[in-house]
Amino acid sequence: MRSFVVLTRPSSSSVLSSRTAAAGRINNLSRHFSTSRFIMAPISKETDFLVIGGGSGGLASARAASGKFGVKSMVIEGGRLGGTCVNVGCVPKKVTFNAAAIAETIHEAKAYGFSIQETAPFDWTSFKHKRDAYIKRLNGIYERNLANDKVEYVAGWAKLLSKNQVEVALNDGSKAVVNAKKILIAVGGHPHIPPQIPGSEHGINSDGFFDIETLPKKVAIVGAGYIAVEFAGMFNSLGVETHLFIRHPTFLRNFDPMIQEAVTKNYEHLGVKVHKESLTNKVDKDEATGKLTLHYTEAGAEGTLSDVDHLIWAIGRTPNVANLGLESAGVKTLENGYIAVDEYQNTNVENIYSLGDVTGKVELTPVAIAAGRKLAARLFGPEQFRNAKLDYSNIPSVVFSHPEVGSIGLTEPQAVEKYGRENLKIYKTSFTAMYYAMMEPDQKGPTSYKLICHGPEEKIVGLHILGLGSGEMLQGFGVAIKMGATKADFDSCVAIHPTSAEELVTLK
């Protein structure tokens, strides 16, 4: 899920009944086997570095400050350690994607001469419980890592009282006040509240996907971002009748048009029912069966979808800023609610910093981790790190869609706007990966690559790929792009044959 630092994750019921975000932060402490330990003994009254939020970015920063630079550090987190990514994001999502990939492989095995007969359907419930157990183990590992780096972990909810003071509502019911020389806010975000239409509360948000106990027969997903697209692809591969409702003709609209068009087309080919230019107007629930009926418009025409087991709202995320006491400390937020920070993660208040999803910059787990470590080095490390900061340009990202998508740098429209069409050269190719050589035409998935080059030296300013293995493939090419690679640099690398990746160093 791309991944995120989070102070809390509101429960589906609290979100869908439009309770305040603050109430959501308090009310969902144990909906998923929380492993947070309740601190019964008195906690430290003073610390050098206090981190609000036990997600990826906050943990990385606190551990670096304490374990690497010897700074007295504290992490305050009332939910499960690891944030959105570990608990309801990228980690359990990727495990589910792996299950979907195995289902696809079983289906495709016949083309390679295998005769595989399933003796029972996919056991979603057992899979879900094993996935939950894996996440619980990760929660424990995160807690042990804090102990190993001598970071004080406090299970509770923090609220700023001033620029150097925090009140903590501990999970054991007591309260404490902690004075801190420096404070980092890394509380992440939570799913958007669904639109205010009749019956919207009958759906679940993207967090609720990981609560589903039995494999549904029919699902409806509203959203066009990577979360909605990944969910739709996984459900479809596991044999679920999947309906995806999007507002435009394509999804993944923040990606290059090549990706938008190719992946949208492939989803339709794979059997996902993509409802384009659609708007959900009403949701009815049959109390006897629990089934849902969606009323919607699609390209101007009215439509209904009945017998839906789950409706999932995957329509974006909101920063977790409610009830944090930002006003008491004077911390400024942007119009959209994100905490305002500069390039060094400084807020407008001296000695208060923020990073990760709550700042709205690039909402990816590795970004928050890198920013957290850079901040710790700048604040507490030797002189050589005094100007350390994360470079937010050319950050690679992947969507675990069908097929996988990888992207780094500018999209073609962005490059045209920045440099002008006349100053660009676009290299692209579409082909059939060798994996599909033994399969019938209707079983073959797409593969497309694009390089966007600027200037006479043809510096690569954008790289976009879709096809098998794109997620793993992009990391290495991302290093090259970050180093300022040109088309000539790519051409100078001898191809590895036979691979799909070789096409990127042989483009004409």
Secondary structure, 3 states (H helix, E strand, C coil): CCCCCCCCCCCHHHHHCCCCHHHHHHHCCCCCCCCCCCCCCCCCCEEEEEEECCEHHHHHHHHHHHHHCCCCEEEECCCCCEHHHHHHCHHHHHHHHHHHHHHHHHHHHHHHCCCCCCCCCCCHHHHHHHHHHHHHHHHHHHHHHHHHCCCEEECEEEEEEECCEEEEEECCCCEEEEEEEEEEECCCEEECCCCCCCCHHHCEEHHHHHHCCCCCCEEEEECCCHHHHHHHHHHHHCCCEEEEECCCCCCCCCCCHHHHHHHHHHHHHHCCEEECCEEEEEEEECCCCCCEEEEEEECCEEEEEEEECEEEECCCEEECCCCCCHHHHCCCECCCCCECCCCCCECCCCCEEECHHHHCCCCCHHHHHHHHHHHHHHHHCCHHHCCCCCCCCCCCEEECCCCCEEEEECCHHHHHHHHCHHHEEEEEEEECCHHHHHCCHHHCCCEEEEEEEECCCCEEEEEEEECCCHHHHHHHHHHHHHCCCEHHHHHHCCCCCCCCHHHHHCCC
